[in-house]
Amino acid sequence: MKFNAAALVAIVAGNFLSYKQPTAECSCDCCLVAPRNAAEIEDPAAPFKCAMKQSSDSCATECTDPWGQVLTASAVEAVSMERYCFLSCRPYDDQLDGHCIKLDSGESGDVMERDGNGQDGNFPPDLPVIAAAPTAPPVPAADVTPEPPCEMMRPCIYGAQDEQEQKAREAYKNVHDVAEAVRKLTG
């Protein structure tokens, strides 16, 4: 079996020319937050969308969506990165040129269309909500007494103090007298 060198070169060249570089898998890492066009704004709470990064060496203009969750009608091997960003990602916050995140399964369901092409979800940014510190319940006001109790007033306290002093003196005298009687008995 003889091979013609020219035929062999033609076969190799033909295979080389028909070879396609594998397309990278789609990722929201190649997308950024961009303002919506006026015609795209349906919900004022969603003035932003995800668009393809224009100045990225690591992101191609086409990608493969192996799971085809949103663009189910796409039977081709590659999807436009711009379209993937618009339909499969959402803004993380409201910072222009900020990060985009992948839609969760519920959001993907909202974007799907019967024809498999997807629709704009108009999702507002996924802003984290910071709850305020819980407030303590108000302290109820104490009942106001019209006049303080007797123990807190000067003339009344002195009378009560004198009364207690007299009782203490009587108790001491009683103990003293009992002790004197015990000494006389033992003595």
PyMOL commands that set and color helices and strands:
alter all, ss='L'
color gray80, all
select helices_A, chain A and resi 5-18+28-30+38-40+81-88+105-111+150-152+154-186
alter helices_A, ss='H'
color red, helices_A
select strands_A, chain A and resi 31-35+48-52+62-63+79-80+89-91+100-102
alter strands_A, ss='S'
color yellow, strands_A
deselect
rebuild
show_as cartoon
